[in-house]
């Protein structure tokens, strides 16, 4: 199917989602891999991981052009090679998502809602967070919290952050889609974020972005 959504959030940021229905040969024919990317591709042992990798490149090409490429730092955080945009990537089951911005830090996470997430809820929820008791919405509510925390984990560059202890999602009434607030508090970070969530089929998707503050370089 390829790209199922290409949504301009504002003049700086774009969100895209790709549904993987192609085989490896088809996806490979859609992209042009450089030497570094070919090496990374060959390092994956499973076909599912290779499909994810190629779908990311195909979606990136769809969003900003075939010349764009991704590199990774020592913590496996992705960057656009030419430094033109911030990027966040997520994939689960048959979907791949990319969030890009020219001047805003970004974080996105999507999850296929299949597992019994309630069994591990205590591993990522803290006492300040509230989950609905409505059985129809409880699983989705839990997945929104999980995805929101993963998105914030990514936008804050991951280091030294406990998803349970350091990230809190403000209580909210779960809807099909909406806006929520989250905060990250560590010894180095004390920030609040707006996050946006939605459901696509049996997937939960949450994303966030925050404009970069330009330091005052005036020297007196």
Protein Blocks (a to p, Z undefined) as FASTA:
>chain_A
ZZabdcdfblmbccdddddfbdfklmmmmpccdfklmmmmmmpmbfklmmmmmmmmmmmm
mmnojkbccdddfkopacdfklpaccddddehjaccddddfkbccdddddddfbcfklmm
mmmpcfkbccdfbfklmmmmmmmmmmmmmmmmmmnoopopafklmpccddddddfbdcdd
dddddfkbccddddddddehjaccdddddddddddfbdZZ
